[in-house]
Amino acid sequence: MEVSETGVVLDRTLFYPRGGGQMSDVGRMRNGDEWVNVVACEKRDGTVWHVLDQQRFSVGDSVTGEIDWSHRYQQMRTHTALHVLCGVIYRRFRATVTGCQMYPDHARMDFALPDLSLERLREIEGVSNDIIRRGHAVRARWISRREAEHIPDLIRTKVSLLPPEMDPIRVVEIVDVDLQADGGTHVRNTFEIGGISITKTVNKGAENKRIEIEIPTAPD
């Protein structure tokens, strides 16, 4: 364990550090009977730091972590929903992603699209919800960089965000819908998403359009 005034580094962790547009996990951590809150998790120079609301630990302590599952599951469902959206738009319009961000109650994704008419939006939303209702399996696996370089369209962002030294590469597949390099958390089946509602669009430029979505709250 490594310790600072506001956080700790563990030898292993279940907490997801923020990145790729996905929010970090939150939760709590304990040593013995004393709990402290984990308010964020982030990478600093390749090291995962758990940010605490108060520092109660010392180097060498053995701790137990507990993630906030409702927050994690909402992020999982939202992330998979964005992959559905990305797969639909790429297949129909060959548009790459220029940015994305997830929030507790909604998400947005930007595309290199010159046109985002009401007719197109209805088509995108309708096809996305058909895919969700049909229940496509979601799978993650690791492949070598050499194998990845031979998969067409594996990188869906306008600019590749994969470090040149990364090998192997994690890929996430929504069967018959989408396949791309990705390091985030996802559900196992699109049916778990529950649905997508396009709530807002923003014109970010002649070749850049933003789509904001919401998904239903997961049942208790």
Residue frames as a rotation matrix with the C-alpha (Angstrom) as fourth column:
MET 1
0.574 0.819 0.000 0.00
0.819 -0.574 0.000 0.00
0.000 0.000 -1.000 0.00
GLU 2
-0.682 -0.661 0.313 1.10
0.653 -0.743 -0.147 3.56
0.330 0.105 0.938 -0.80
VAL 3
0.257 0.780 -0.571 -0.45
0.955 -0.296 0.025 6.42
-0.150 -0.551 -0.821 1.18
SER 4
-0.651 -0.352 0.673 -0.86
0.406 -0.910 -0.084 10.16
0.642 0.219 0.735 0.70
GLU 5
-0.960 0.280 0.007 -2.83
-0.170 -0.560 -0.811 12.77
-0.223 -0.780 0.585 2.66
THR 6
-0.224 0.944 -0.243 -5.96
-0.877 -0.304 -0.372 12.14
-0.425 0.130 0.896 0.62
GLY 7
0.636 0.527 -0.563 -5.68
-0.751 0.591 -0.294 8.66
0.178 0.610 0.772 -0.84
VAL 8
0.083 -0.586 0.806 -4.18
-0.466 0.692 0.551 5.19
-0.881 -0.422 -0.215 -1.06
VAL 9
0.013 -0.153 -0.988 -2.73
-0.927 0.368 -0.069 2.84
0.374 0.917 -0.137 -3.68
LEU 10
0.490 0.244 0.837 -3.55
-0.610 0.782 0.129 -0.84
-0.623 -0.574 0.532 -3.26
ASP 11
-0.626 -0.739 0.248 -1.81
-0.368 0.561 0.741 -3.94
-0.688 0.372 -0.623 -4.60
ARG 12
-0.857 0.464 0.222 -5.09
0.432 0.414 0.802 -4.84
0.280 0.783 -0.555 -6.33
THR 13
-0.745 0.603 -0.284 -8.52
-0.237 -0.638 -0.733 -3.25
-0.623 -0.479 0.618 -6.55
LEU 14
-0.331 0.750 0.573 -12.09
0.891 0.448 -0.071 -3.63
-0.310 0.487 -0.816 -7.83
PHE 15
0.312 0.459 -0.832 -12.52
0.252 -0.884 -0.393 0.15
-0.916 -0.087 -0.391 -8.11
TYR 16
0.284 -0.142 0.948 -12.67
0.959 0.032 -0.283 1.44
0.010 0.989 0.145 -11.69
PRO 17
-0.424 -0.458 -0.782 -10.61
0.453 -0.854 0.254 4.63
-0.784 -0.247 0.569 -12.22
ARG 18
0.590 0.699 -0.404 -12.27
0.018 -0.511 -0.859 7.28
-0.807 0.500 -0.314 -14.33
GLY 19
-0.580 -0.771 -0.262 -11.25
-0.272 -0.120 0.955 7.28
-0.768 0.625 -0.140 -17.98
GLY 20
-0.944 0.155 0.293 -12.54
0.331 0.408 0.851 7.00
0.012 0.900 -0.436 -21.52
GLY 21
-0.545 0.775 0.321 -15.58
-0.399 -0.576 0.713 9.08
0.738 0.260 0.623 -20.62
GLN 22
0.268 0.646 -0.714 -16.66
0.380 0.610 0.695 6.74
0.885 -0.458 -0.082 -17.82
MET 23
0.441 -0.029 0.897 -16.98
-0.718 -0.610 0.334 8.03
0.538 -0.792 -0.290 -14.26
SER 24
-0.667 -0.723 -0.180 -14.93
-0.414 0.560 -0.717 6.36
0.619 -0.404 -0.673 -11.55
ASP 25
0.079 0.593 -0.801 -16.32
0.565 0.635 0.526 4.00
0.821 -0.495 -0.285 -8.98
VAL 26
-0.265 -0.113 0.957 -17.16
-0.741 -0.612 -0.278 5.30
0.617 -0.783 0.078 -5.54
GLY 27
0.412 0.429 -0.804 -17.76
0.170 0.830 0.530 3.35
0.895 -0.356 0.269 -2.35
ARG 28
0.696 -0.205 0.689 -15.98
-0.705 -0.375 0.601 2.72
0.135 -0.904 -0.405 0.92
MET 29
0.117 -0.782 -0.612 -12.96
-0.052 0.611 -0.790 0.99
0.992 0.125 0.031 2.42
ARG 30
0.823 0.208 0.528 -12.22
-0.515 -0.116 0.849 -0.38
0.238 -0.971 0.012 5.87
ASN 31
-0.344 -0.860 -0.377 -9.42
-0.228 0.466 -0.855 -1.59
0.911 -0.208 -0.356 8.07
GLY 32
-0.956 0.135 -0.261 -10.92
0.293 0.385 -0.875 -3.57
-0.017 -0.913 -0.408 10.90
ASP 33
-0.137 0.977 -0.163 -14.19
0.941 0.077 -0.330 -1.94
-0.310 -0.199 -0.930 11.97
GLU 34
-0.073 0.044 -0.996 -13.45
0.108 -0.993 -0.052 1.57
-0.991 -0.111 0.068 10.70
TRP 35
0.220 0.266 0.939 -14.90
0.945 0.181 -0.273 2.63
-0.242 0.947 -0.212 7.34
VAL 36
-0.393 -0.228 -0.891 -13.89
-0.035 -0.964 0.262 5.60
-0.919 0.135 0.371 5.17
ASN 37
0.682 0.726 0.090 -15.56
0.127 0.003 -0.992 6.75
-0.720 0.688 -0.090 1.96
VAL 38
-0.544 -0.724 0.424 -13.89
0.591 0.028 0.806 6.40
-0.596 0.689 0.412 -1.43
VAL 39
0.248 0.695 -0.675 -15.09
0.049 -0.705 -0.708 9.52
-0.968 0.142 -0.209 -3.25
ALA 40
0.745 -0.057 -0.665 -13.16
-0.661 -0.199 -0.724 8.98
-0.091 0.978 -0.186 -6.50
CYS 41
0.391 -0.673 0.628 -10.67
0.308 0.738 0.600 6.70
-0.867 -0.042 0.496 -8.17
GLU 42
0.933 -0.086 -0.351 -8.15
-0.336 -0.561 -0.757 7.98
-0.132 0.824 -0.552 -10.72
LYS 43
0.590 -0.785 0.187 -4.93
0.807 0.572 -0.144 7.13
0.006 0.236 0.972 -12.50
ARG 44
0.865 -0.458 -0.207 -1.86
-0.417 -0.884 0.212 9.27
-0.280 -0.096 -0.955 -11.83
ASP 45
-0.038 -0.919 -0.393 1.15
-0.999 0.029 0.027 8.42
-0.014 0.394 -0.919 -13.98
GLY 46
-0.221 0.021 -0.975 -0.24
-0.482 0.867 0.128 4.93
0.848 0.498 -0.182 -14.51
THR 47
-0.934 -0.113 -0.340 -0.93
0.231 0.534 -0.813 4.29
0.273 -0.838 -0.472 -10.81
VAL 48
-0.034 0.998 0.060 -4.51
0.316 -0.046 0.948 3.88
0.948 0.051 -0.314 -9.51
TRP 49
-0.967 -0.232 0.110 -5.23
0.000 -0.427 -0.904 6.16
0.257 -0.874 0.413 -6.55
HIS 50
-0.042 0.946 -0.321 -8.31
0.818 0.217 0.533 5.83
0.574 -0.241 -0.783 -4.34
VAL 51
-0.654 -0.151 0.741 -9.33
-0.107 -0.952 -0.288 9.29
0.749 -0.267 0.606 -3.10
LEU 52
-0.342 0.454 -0.822 -10.70
0.859 0.505 -0.079 9.20
0.380 -0.734 -0.563 0.45
ASP 53
0.487 0.569 0.662 -12.86
0.186 -0.809 0.558 11.64
0.853 -0.149 -0.500 2.41
GLN 54
0.694 -0.403 0.597 -10.52
-0.720 -0.371 0.587 11.11
-0.015 -0.837 -0.547 5.36
GLN 55
0.082 -0.768 -0.635 -7.18
-0.473 0.531 -0.703 9.37
0.877 0.358 -0.320 5.74
ARG 56
0.636 0.203 0.745 -7.17
-0.767 0.272 0.581 6.53
-0.085 -0.941 0.329 8.27
PHE 57
0.980 -0.200 0.027 -4.68
0.201 0.959 -0.201 4.08
0.014 0.203 0.979 6.74
SER 58
0.362 -0.931 -0.046 -0.95
-0.693 -0.302 0.654 3.40
-0.623 -0.205 -0.755 6.94
VAL 59
0.041 -0.462 -0.886 1.47
-0.887 0.392 -0.245 1.61
0.460 0.796 -0.394 4.65
GLY 60
-0.886 -0.405 -0.225 1.16
-0.306 0.876 -0.372 -2.14
0.348 -0.261 -0.900 5.20
ASP 61
-0.430 0.810 0.398 -2.48
-0.611 0.063 -0.789 -2.10
-0.664 -0.583 0.468 6.30
SER 62
-0.928 0.305 0.212 -4.78
0.371 0.729 0.576 -4.79
0.021 0.613 -0.790 4.95
VAL 63
-0.639 0.710 -0.297 -8.02
-0.511 -0.679 -0.527 -3.19
-0.576 -0.185 0.797 3.76
THR 64
-0.503 0.612 0.610 -11.35
0.746 0.664 -0.052 -4.29
-0.437 0.429 -0.791 2.31
GLY 65
-0.919 0.177 -0.351 -13.08
-0.309 -0.878 0.365 -2.27
-0.244 0.444 0.862 -0.39
GLU 66
-0.316 0.889 0.332 -16.76
0.717 0.453 -0.529 -2.08
-0.621 0.071 -0.781 -1.25
ILE 67
-0.979 -0.034 0.200 -17.96
0.171 -0.670 0.722 -0.34
0.110 0.741 0.662 -4.42
ASP 68
-0.377 0.901 -0.214 -21.30
-0.431 -0.375 -0.821 1.46
-0.820 -0.217 0.530 -4.68
TRP 69
-0.673 0.044 0.739 -23.01
0.477 0.789 0.388 -1.11
-0.566 0.613 -0.552 -6.87
SER 70
0.432 0.899 0.069 -25.94
0.654 -0.260 -0.710 1.07
-0.621 0.352 -0.701 -7.95
HIS 71
0.486 -0.360 -0.797 -23.51
-0.501 -0.861 0.084 3.68
-0.716 0.358 -0.599 -9.28
ARG 72
-0.616 -0.774 0.142 -21.33
-0.368 0.443 0.818 1.04
-0.696 0.451 -0.558 -10.99
TYR 73
-0.403 0.505 0.763 -24.29
0.673 0.728 -0.127 -0.72
-0.620 0.463 -0.633 -12.59
GLN 74
0.683 0.627 -0.375 -25.72
0.243 -0.679 -0.693 2.55
-0.689 0.382 -0.616 -13.91
GLN 75
0.118 -0.738 -0.664 -22.35
-0.744 -0.509 0.434 3.30
-0.658 0.443 -0.609 -15.51
MET 76
-0.720 -0.343 0.603 -22.19
0.029 0.854 0.520 -0.22
-0.694 0.392 -0.605 -16.96
ARG 77
0.090 0.863 0.497 -25.64
0.769 0.257 -0.586 0.11
-0.633 0.435 -0.640 -18.52
THR 78
0.725 0.153 -0.672 -24.90
-0.143 -0.921 -0.363 3.62
-0.674 0.359 -0.645 -19.78
HIS 79
-0.266 -0.920 -0.287 -21.57
-0.612 -0.069 0.788 2.59
-0.745 0.386 -0.544 -21.30
THR 80
-0.659 0.078 0.748 -23.14
0.448 0.839 0.307 -0.33
-0.604 0.538 -0.588 -23.15
ALA 81
0.485 0.874 -0.022 -25.93
0.572 -0.336 -0.748 1.98
-0.661 0.351 -0.663 -24.33
LEU 82
0.413 -0.417 -0.810 -23.32
-0.552 -0.822 0.142 4.30
-0.724 0.389 -0.569 -25.85
HIS 83
-0.706 -0.671 0.225 -21.75
-0.261 0.542 0.799 1.34
-0.658 0.506 -0.558 -27.66
VAL 84
-0.124 0.755 0.644 -25.15
0.783 0.473 -0.404 0.47
-0.610 0.454 -0.650 -29.11
LEU 85
0.741 0.397 -0.541 -25.56
0.095 -0.860 -0.501 4.07
-0.665 0.320 -0.675 -30.24
CYS 86
-0.049 -0.875 -0.482 -22.05
-0.661 -0.333 0.673 4.09
-0.749 0.351 -0.562 -31.68
GLY 87
-0.686 -0.208 0.698 -22.61
0.222 0.853 0.473 0.80
-0.693 0.479 -0.538 -33.53
VAL 88
0.290 0.889 0.354 -25.87
0.747 0.021 -0.665 1.99
-0.598 0.457 -0.658 -35.08
ILE 89
0.757 0.003 -0.654 -24.46
-0.225 -0.938 -0.264 5.33
-0.614 0.347 -0.709 -36.22
TYR 90
-0.301 -0.940 -0.161 -21.25
-0.562 0.039 0.826 3.82
-0.770 0.339 -0.540 -37.56
ARG 91
-0.539 0.123 0.833 -23.03
0.495 0.847 0.195 1.13
-0.682 0.518 -0.517 -39.54
ARG 92
0.433 0.844 0.316 -25.51
0.785 -0.181 -0.593 3.54
-0.443 0.505 -0.741 -41.06
PHE 93
0.999 0.043 0.001 -23.46
0.040 -0.921 -0.387 6.70
-0.016 0.387 -0.922 -41.53
ARG 94
0.402 -0.915 -0.039 -19.80
0.769 0.361 -0.528 5.60
0.497 0.182 0.848 -41.07
ALA 95
0.530 -0.145 0.835 -19.41
-0.305 -0.952 0.029 8.40
0.791 -0.270 -0.549 -38.53
THR 96
-0.224 -0.704 -0.674 -16.58
0.575 0.463 -0.674 8.19
0.787 -0.539 0.301 -35.99
VAL 97
0.698 0.447 -0.560 -16.71
0.700 -0.260 0.665 9.35
0.151 -0.856 -0.494 -32.38
THR 98
0.034 -0.679 0.734 -15.13
0.219 -0.711 -0.668 12.70
0.975 0.184 0.125 -31.49
GLY 99
-0.776 -0.326 0.540 -15.90
-0.436 -0.341 -0.833 12.66
0.456 -0.882 0.122 -27.77
CYS 100
0.154 0.865 -0.477 -18.05
0.167 0.453 0.876 11.17
0.974 -0.215 -0.075 -25.02
GLN 101
-0.829 -0.350 0.437 -18.83
-0.372 -0.239 -0.897 11.57
0.418 -0.906 0.068 -21.34
MET 102
-0.111 0.771 -0.627 -21.01
0.516 0.583 0.627 9.71
0.849 -0.254 -0.463 -18.86
TYR 103
-0.582 0.066 0.811 -22.77
-0.610 -0.694 -0.382 11.30
0.537 -0.717 0.444 -15.88
PRO 104
-0.891 0.234 0.388 -24.87
-0.191 0.582 -0.791 9.85
-0.411 -0.779 -0.474 -13.04
ASP 105
-0.092 0.981 0.172 -28.17
0.101 0.181 -0.978 10.35
-0.991 -0.073 -0.116 -14.92
HIS 106
0.920 0.372 -0.126 -27.29
-0.093 -0.106 -0.990 10.85
-0.381 0.922 -0.063 -18.60
ALA 107
-0.059 -0.954 0.293 -24.51
0.491 0.228 0.841 10.66
-0.869 0.193 0.455 -21.18
ARG 108
0.735 0.234 -0.637 -23.41
-0.407 -0.599 -0.690 12.39
-0.543 0.766 -0.345 -24.34
MET 109
-0.002 -0.726 0.687 -21.52
0.597 0.550 0.584 11.26
-0.802 0.412 0.432 -27.41
ASP 110
0.307 -0.009 -0.952 -20.15
-0.531 -0.831 -0.164 13.43
-0.789 0.556 -0.260 -30.23
PHE 111
0.272 -0.122 0.955 -19.92
0.621 0.780 -0.077 12.22
-0.736 0.613 0.287 -33.82
ALA 112
-0.724 -0.518 -0.456 -18.24
-0.107 -0.569 0.816 13.41
-0.681 0.639 0.356 -37.01
LEU 113
-0.217 0.789 0.574 -21.63
0.902 0.388 -0.192 13.88
-0.374 0.476 -0.796 -38.68
PRO 114
-0.977 -0.125 0.172 -22.55
0.189 -0.880 0.435 16.65
0.097 0.458 0.884 -41.13
ASP 115
-0.398 0.912 0.101 -26.29
-0.556 -0.328 0.764 16.04
0.730 0.248 0.637 -40.81
LEU 116
-0.948 0.199 -0.249 -28.44
0.319 0.622 -0.715 15.08
0.013 -0.757 -0.653 -37.84
SER 117
-0.596 0.789 0.147 -32.00
-0.480 -0.497 0.723 15.62
0.644 0.361 0.675 -39.01
LEU 118
-0.188 0.641 0.744 -35.10
-0.928 0.133 -0.349 14.73
-0.323 -0.756 0.570 -36.98
GLU 119
0.739 0.454 -0.497 -35.68
-0.626 0.736 -0.258 11.80
0.249 0.502 0.828 -39.32
ARG 120
-0.026 -0.840 -0.543 -32.18
-0.218 0.535 -0.817 10.46
0.976 0.097 -0.197 -38.66
LEU 121
-0.683 -0.223 0.695 -32.62
-0.694 -0.098 -0.713 10.87
0.227 -0.970 -0.088 -34.91
ARG 122
0.311 0.878 0.365 -35.85
-0.910 0.386 -0.154 8.88
-0.276 -0.284 0.918 -34.95
GLU 123
0.678 -0.133 -0.723 -34.14
-0.355 0.802 -0.481 6.15
0.643 0.583 0.497 -36.97
ILE 124
-0.393 -0.919 -0.043 -31.14
-0.331 0.185 -0.925 6.03
0.858 -0.349 -0.376 -34.62
GLU 125
-0.516 0.262 0.815 -33.31
-0.849 -0.036 -0.527 5.87
-0.109 -0.964 0.241 -31.50
GLY 126
0.548 0.836 -0.025 -35.66
-0.827 0.538 -0.161 3.28
-0.121 0.109 0.987 -32.98
VAL 127
0.486 -0.445 -0.753 -32.94
-0.250 0.754 -0.607 0.94
0.838 0.483 0.255 -34.22
SER 128
-0.591 -0.740 0.321 -31.00
-0.487 0.011 -0.873 1.28
0.643 -0.673 -0.367 -30.94
ASN 129
-0.262 0.567 0.781 -34.06
-0.912 0.119 -0.393 0.30
-0.316 -0.815 0.486 -28.90
ASP 130
0.742 0.451 -0.496 -34.77
-0.613 0.756 -0.229 -2.66
0.272 0.474 0.837 -31.20
ILE 131
-0.026 -0.856 -0.517 -31.24
-0.202 0.511 -0.836 -3.92
0.979 0.082 -0.186 -30.52
ILE 132
-0.695 -0.214 0.686 -31.67
-0.680 -0.115 -0.724 -3.44
0.234 -0.970 -0.066 -26.77
ARG 133
0.205 0.886 0.415 -34.98
-0.933 0.305 -0.189 -5.30
-0.294 -0.349 0.890 -26.70
ARG 134
0.649 0.049 -0.759 -33.63
-0.491 0.790 -0.368 -8.22
0.581 0.612 0.537 -28.74
GLY 135
0.824 -0.306 0.477 -31.01
-0.379 0.328 0.865 -8.91
-0.421 -0.894 0.154 -26.09
HIS 136
0.679 -0.676 -0.285 -27.64
-0.125 0.276 -0.953 -9.08
0.723 0.683 0.103 -27.85
ALA 137
0.742 -0.484 -0.463 -24.82
0.665 0.452 0.594 -10.65
-0.078 -0.749 0.658 -25.82
VAL 138
0.781 -0.571 0.252 -21.94
-0.514 -0.817 -0.260 -8.41
0.355 0.074 -0.932 -24.75
ARG 139
0.823 -0.547 -0.151 -18.47
0.568 0.792 0.225 -9.98
-0.003 -0.271 0.963 -24.58
ALA 140
0.729 -0.684 0.007 -15.03
-0.683 -0.728 0.056 -8.71
-0.033 -0.045 -0.998 -23.62
ARG 141
0.827 -0.539 0.159 -11.70
0.526 0.842 0.120 -10.34
-0.199 -0.015 0.980 -24.46
TRP 142
0.379 -0.804 -0.458 -8.01
-0.409 -0.589 0.696 -9.56
-0.830 -0.077 -0.553 -24.85
ILE 143
0.887 -0.163 0.432 -6.25
0.452 0.500 -0.739 -9.84
-0.096 0.850 0.517 -28.21
SER 144
-0.090 -0.989 -0.116 -2.72
0.813 -0.140 0.565 -9.15
-0.575 -0.043 0.817 -29.38
ARG 145
0.036 0.035 -0.999 -1.93
-0.244 -0.969 -0.043 -5.82
-0.969 0.245 -0.026 -31.00
ARG 146
-0.898 -0.400 -0.185 -1.03
-0.284 0.204 0.937 -7.65
-0.337 0.894 -0.296 -34.20
GLU 147
-0.605 0.754 0.256 -4.48
0.793 0.601 0.101 -9.26
-0.078 0.264 -0.961 -34.30
ALA 148
0.146 0.685 -0.714 -6.13
0.541 -0.659 -0.522 -5.93
-0.828 -0.310 -0.467 -33.50
GLU 149
-0.401 -0.398 -0.825 -4.36
-0.370 -0.753 0.544 -4.23
-0.838 0.523 0.155 -36.38
HIS 150
-0.998 0.039 -0.040 -6.05
-0.019 0.454 0.891 -6.67
0.053 0.890 -0.453 -38.79
ILE 151
-0.288 0.953 -0.092 -9.60
0.896 0.235 -0.376 -5.95
-0.336 -0.191 -0.922 -37.57
PRO 152
-0.591 0.077 0.803 -11.19
0.490 -0.757 0.433 -3.24
0.641 0.649 0.410 -39.74
ASP 153
-0.034 0.645 0.763 -12.77
-0.206 -0.752 0.626 -0.31
0.978 -0.135 0.158 -37.89
LEU 154
0.042 0.014 -0.999 -11.77
0.838 0.544 0.043 -1.54
0.544 -0.839 0.012 -34.43
ILE 155
-0.719 -0.300 -0.627 -10.93
0.594 -0.733 -0.330 2.03
-0.361 -0.610 0.706 -33.42
ARG 156
0.091 0.895 0.437 -14.13
0.979 -0.161 0.125 4.09
0.182 0.416 -0.891 -33.56
THR 157
0.466 0.010 -0.885 -12.74
0.407 -0.890 0.205 7.37
-0.785 -0.456 -0.419 -32.31
LYS 158
0.998 -0.061 0.020 -11.66
-0.014 -0.513 -0.858 9.96
0.062 0.856 -0.513 -34.87
VAL 159
0.146 -0.984 0.102 -8.20
-0.780 -0.178 -0.600 9.94
0.608 0.009 -0.794 -33.29
SER 160
0.356 -0.048 -0.933 -6.81
0.266 0.963 0.052 6.67
0.896 -0.267 0.356 -31.90
LEU 161
0.552 -0.076 0.830 -6.50
-0.731 -0.523 0.438 6.85
0.401 -0.849 -0.344 -28.11
LEU 162
0.972 -0.210 -0.103 -4.54
0.233 0.903 0.361 3.59
0.017 -0.375 0.927 -27.78
PRO 163
0.481 -0.873 -0.077 -0.97
-0.646 -0.413 0.641 4.10
-0.592 -0.259 -0.763 -26.53
PRO 164
0.392 -0.349 -0.851 1.52
-0.811 0.306 -0.499 2.66
0.434 0.886 -0.163 -29.07
GLU 165
-0.674 -0.737 0.038 3.00
-0.649 0.568 -0.506 0.37
0.351 -0.366 -0.862 -26.40
MET 166
-0.060 0.732 0.679 -0.36
-0.864 0.303 -0.403 -1.20
-0.500 -0.611 0.614 -25.43
ASP 167
-0.006 0.044 -0.999 -0.30
-0.653 0.756 0.037 -4.94
0.757 0.653 0.024 -26.09
PRO 168
-0.656 0.591 0.469 -2.54
0.749 0.430 0.504 -6.90
0.096 0.682 -0.725 -25.59
ILE 169
-0.875 0.457 0.160 -5.65
-0.424 -0.882 0.203 -4.84
0.234 0.110 0.966 -26.29
ARG 170
-0.678 0.719 0.154 -9.06
0.321 0.477 -0.818 -5.33
-0.662 -0.505 -0.554 -24.70
VAL 171
-0.876 0.475 -0.079 -11.99
-0.274 -0.357 0.893 -5.41
0.396 0.804 0.443 -27.10
VAL 172
-0.579 0.792 0.195 -15.70
-0.111 0.161 -0.981 -5.29
-0.808 -0.589 -0.005 -26.30
GLU 173
-0.952 0.282 -0.117 -18.21
-0.060 0.203 0.977 -6.86
0.299 0.938 -0.177 -28.68
ILE 174
-0.210 0.962 0.175 -21.96
-0.540 0.035 -0.841 -6.47
-0.815 -0.272 0.512 -28.82
VAL 175
-0.617 -0.171 0.768 -22.70
0.333 0.827 0.452 -9.50
-0.713 0.535 -0.454 -30.96
ASP 176
-0.210 0.451 0.867 -23.85
0.978 0.099 0.185 -8.53
-0.003 0.887 -0.462 -34.47
VAL 177
0.825 0.562 -0.053 -23.89
0.564 -0.825 0.040 -4.84
-0.021 -0.063 -0.998 -33.49
ASP 178
0.790 -0.538 0.293 -20.51
-0.513 -0.843 -0.162 -3.40
0.334 -0.022 -0.942 -32.48
LEU 179
0.683 -0.685 -0.255 -16.87
0.731 0.640 0.238 -4.33
0.000 -0.349 0.937 -31.93
GLN 180
0.587 -0.512 0.628 -14.26
-0.110 -0.818 -0.564 -1.90
0.802 0.262 -0.536 -30.67
ALA 181
-0.390 -0.801 -0.454 -11.26
0.555 0.189 -0.810 -1.46
0.735 -0.568 0.371 -28.41
ASP 182
0.317 0.584 0.748 -12.48
-0.374 -0.647 0.664 -0.44
0.872 -0.490 0.014 -24.96
GLY 183
-0.670 -0.654 -0.350 -11.35
0.104 0.384 -0.917 -0.58
0.735 -0.652 -0.189 -21.34
GLY 184
-0.524 0.512 0.681 -14.61
-0.796 -0.578 -0.179 0.21
0.302 -0.636 0.711 -19.54
THR 185
-0.867 0.312 0.388 -17.24
-0.018 0.759 -0.651 -1.79
-0.497 -0.572 -0.652 -17.68
HIS 186
-0.587 0.664 -0.463 -20.34
-0.699 -0.129 0.703 -3.22
0.407 0.736 0.540 -19.40
VAL 187
0.151 0.713 0.684 -23.41
-0.780 0.512 -0.361 -5.35
-0.608 -0.479 0.633 -18.82
ARG 188
-0.625 -0.432 0.650 -23.60
-0.088 0.866 0.492 -8.88
-0.776 0.250 -0.580 -20.24
ASN 189
-0.438 0.568 0.697 -26.61
0.892 0.373 0.256 -8.32
-0.115 0.733 -0.670 -22.46
THR 190
-0.894 0.082 0.441 -28.16
0.093 -0.928 0.361 -5.27
0.439 0.364 0.821 -24.12
PHE 191
0.040 0.984 -0.173 -31.51
0.459 0.136 0.878 -6.18
0.887 -0.115 -0.446 -22.56
GLU 192
-0.033 -0.126 -0.991 -30.14
0.999 -0.044 -0.027 -4.95
-0.040 -0.991 0.128 -19.21
ILE 193
-0.915 -0.333 0.228 -29.96
0.360 -0.929 0.090 -1.38
0.182 0.165 0.969 -20.56
GLY 194
-0.372 0.872 -0.319 -33.74
0.610 -0.030 -0.792 -1.09
-0.700 -0.489 -0.521 -20.60
GLY 195
0.563 0.557 0.610 -33.91
0.826 -0.350 -0.442 1.44
-0.032 0.753 -0.658 -23.44
ILE 196
-0.657 -0.741 -0.136 -32.45
0.706 -0.669 0.231 4.66
-0.262 0.056 0.963 -24.81
SER 197
0.649 0.760 0.007 -34.08
0.715 -0.607 -0.347 8.07
-0.260 0.230 -0.938 -25.05
ILE 198
-0.458 -0.719 0.522 -32.40
0.823 -0.565 -0.056 10.77
0.335 0.405 0.851 -27.10
THR 199
0.285 0.601 -0.747 -33.06
0.894 -0.447 -0.019 13.87
-0.345 -0.663 -0.665 -25.02
LYS 200
0.691 -0.126 -0.712 -30.97
-0.133 -0.990 0.045 16.56
-0.711 0.063 -0.701 -26.69
THR 201
0.398 -0.651 0.646 -28.74
0.917 0.290 -0.274 17.32
-0.009 0.702 0.713 -29.68
VAL 202
0.563 -0.328 -0.759 -26.14
0.010 -0.915 0.402 20.05
-0.827 -0.234 -0.512 -30.05
ASN 203
0.879 -0.321 0.353 -24.52
0.372 -0.001 -0.928 21.31
0.299 0.947 0.119 -33.22
LYS 204
0.582 -0.738 -0.341 -20.83
0.310 -0.187 0.932 21.47
-0.752 -0.648 0.120 -32.34
GLY 205
-0.354 -0.697 -0.624 -19.72
-0.432 -0.469 0.770 22.41
-0.829 0.542 -0.135 -35.86
ALA 206
0.079 0.395 -0.915 -20.20
-0.995 -0.027 -0.098 21.64
-0.063 0.918 0.391 -39.54
GLU 207
0.020 -0.157 -0.987 -18.84
-0.408 0.901 -0.152 18.10
0.913 0.405 -0.046 -39.06
ASN 208
-0.885 -0.349 -0.308 -19.49
0.140 0.431 -0.892 17.55
0.444 -0.832 -0.332 -35.35
LYS 209
-0.003 0.965 0.264 -22.83
-0.506 -0.229 0.831 16.72
0.862 -0.131 0.489 -33.74
ARG 210
-0.916 -0.274 0.293 -23.59
-0.374 0.319 -0.871 15.87
0.145 -0.907 -0.394 -30.09
ILE 211
0.030 0.914 -0.404 -26.28
-0.202 0.402 0.893 13.43
0.979 0.055 0.196 -28.98
GLU 212
-0.721 -0.168 0.673 -27.38
-0.681 -0.009 -0.732 13.25
0.129 -0.986 -0.108 -25.34
ILE 213
-0.166 0.637 -0.753 -29.17
-0.114 0.746 0.656 10.16
0.979 0.195 -0.051 -24.04
GLU 214
-0.304 0.121 0.945 -30.86
-0.951 0.020 -0.308 8.88
-0.056 -0.992 0.109 -20.91
ILE 215
-0.561 0.190 -0.806 -31.62
-0.068 0.960 0.273 5.32
0.825 0.208 -0.526 -19.86
PRO 216
0.542 0.835 0.097 -34.21
-0.197 0.014 0.980 4.09
0.817 -0.551 0.172 -17.33
THR 217
-0.108 -0.501 0.859 -33.26
-0.983 -0.078 -0.169 3.83
0.151 -0.862 -0.483 -13.69
ALA 218
-0.619 -0.176 -0.766 -32.43
-0.197 0.978 -0.066 0.23
0.761 0.110 -0.640 -12.80
PRO 219
0.541 0.841 0.024 -35.04
-0.288 0.158 0.945 -1.50
0.790 -0.518 0.327 -10.62
ASP 220
0.035 -0.489 0.872 -34.07
-0.997 -0.078 -0.004 -2.15
0.070 -0.869 -0.490 -6.99
